[in-house]
Each structure stands twice: as structure tokens, then as C-alpha cells.
């Protein structure tokens, strides 16, 4: 489509594509700022939770509450019915945030103003599906969000604008909240320039790109042969999902919060990684590769998540066993 000339925000037809909680603030911000969102595209409803009940995606729920029509195609590539529907809407711009599928070329080329994506990293670092998890896991003190033009290559398009945020000490859940709000703010601040054709456009340095693959449940298992700092970062990265864990005997213990402890020679002498150095209201101190990692909050089988000080009021940790 050709780029039009617009005199008001409600003349710009926007299709919004997103699925999880991360994508909700930007959709809400678009509507709040008076932009004309003519369609929300999101993943099909899936089973979720312990009962595996079919639940709408967060974007579907929010779009429905705002009175925005919703489409949930099972696939995009080769989906002529959906593409024809999209073309009939004559969108001027497509905004994408954590949609979860690669957009084929015919969709990328459909709107006159192109397709822009809100990505939760400072590109070219952490391209891919799990940029927040990977930044926390790597111990990054700062990360941010990037608004970029979309291409067929994964997160490789030209950068329009960025915003930085401090995530030091945060778990993935908290960083997610910070970055989703920051992405929404960056979008609405930059959108007038995108529509006017005056927004910045800078090619990424592809040689310095790093990747952030999806996080699997098995990655949550703690390896005590790693450094205490690496373990603390992993625990924060895996909170709230998929969760960090270790086995104490046959019991799988979820590790919700942890910090690097002070290492004393007597705590480490003759002990292998995974050995319990001490147990107190201050936490469960466990030997790591280079020192002590202290578990502050855990969830034992059949128990609720709780601080170690609370857990010890009615339970005992067998300090003769080794975490593995």
C-alpha cells in the first residue's frame, strides 16, 4: 500500500499483533492516546493452568474489553483467508509485540507505513524469543526496549528508537513489568514521527548480534558446579517461570529467591558443591563452585511458596544430604 497523508490520529488504521501480558500495555496505550486500532491479531486460545482449561490470550482479553475486533489465525504463512481479510481492512501500520509467529513477506509489505516491532532488548543484543530471561540470567545491570522496522530476518530490522532500563537485582517477572510499560511508552512517543515519516532509522550491527532462545523447563535445574553468582542469576531469571529447582534426596525443591552468601573457610572445608553449609532463619546456605549460595525462599513438595524462615517453623531441612 502507498503511504497516505494523515491529519488526525484516528485516520491511521493500525493492526496490532501480540499475544502475552507483555503486549497488553502497548495496546492499551494506543487506544488511550487516540490511535485507531482496527484489529487485534493474537495466537489461538490454548489450554493453560493446572486444569488445562482453554483461556483467551491476554491480548484477546484486553482487545475485547476495548471493543476491538480480534482475529486468531492458526497460521499466517499461506493463509489466504486471513490475508484477504487483512487487506480488506487497508491497514496503514502494523504494530507487533511478542506475537509469537514469524510474519511472512506478504504481511510485512501490506501496510504503507510498514510493520514495527517492540522488542524487549537493546538490539542487536538478545534477538529471539526470551530476551528478558536471558538478560537476567546473564546478570545484566541494564537492558531496554527497541522499536524496530520488521524484516523477514529475526529481529534484524533497522532500529527506530530505544529506551534503557535498570534491571539490577530484579527477577524476570519484575523486569517484564518494567520493560512492557517502557515499550508502550516508547511506542506512543515515537508513533507520530513514524506516521509523519520523520522517525529515525539506523541499521543494526549484525556482527555484534546475540541470541535469546526460548527457555525450557529443564534449564531451571540448578548446577552447583556453577559460581554462586551464576546460580543467583539463574534463580532470578527463572522466576516466575519456568522456575529454578534442585533435588534434596528425592524431593524436588523449587528455589524462588537466592543471594550470594559470605563464604567462610569453615563453611567450605571438605564439602562438595551442593552440600548444605548451614540452615537457619537467614536461609539455606549451600556450597557452590566458588562459595556460598543462600536460598531465601523455596517451595517444597506439597507446600506453598514461602520464606525459608517460615518454612523452618514446621519443617526440617536434612543438612546431611546434598542438593543436586
Secondary structure as UniProt FT lines:
FT   HELIX           9..11
FT   STRAND          13..18
FT   HELIX           21..23
FT   HELIX           24..32
FT   TURN            33..34
FT   STRAND          36..41
FT   STRAND          46..48
FT   TURN            49..52
FT   STRAND          53..55
FT   HELIX           58..65
FT   TURN            66..67
FT   STRAND          70..71
FT   TURN            77..78
FT   HELIX           80..89
FT   STRAND          93..97
FT   HELIX           105..108
FT   TURN            109..110
FT   TURN            112..113
FT   STRAND          115..119
FT   TURN            123..126
FT   HELIX           131..137
FT   TURN            138..139
FT   STRAND          142..149
FT   TURN            154..155
FT   STRAND          159..166
FT   TURN            168..169
FT   HELIX           172..196
FT   HELIX           206..208
FT   HELIX           217..220
FT   TURN            224..225
FT   HELIX           228..237
FT   TURN            238..242
FT   STRAND          244..248
FT   TURN            249..250
FT   STRAND          251..260
FT   HELIX           265..268
FT   TURN            269..270
FT   TURN            273..274
FT   STRAND          275..280
FT   TURN            281..282
FT   STRAND          283..287
FT   STRAND          292..299
FT   TURN            301..302
FT   STRAND          306..307
FT   HELIX           308..311
FT   TURN            312..314
FT   TURN            319..320
FT   STRAND          322..323
//
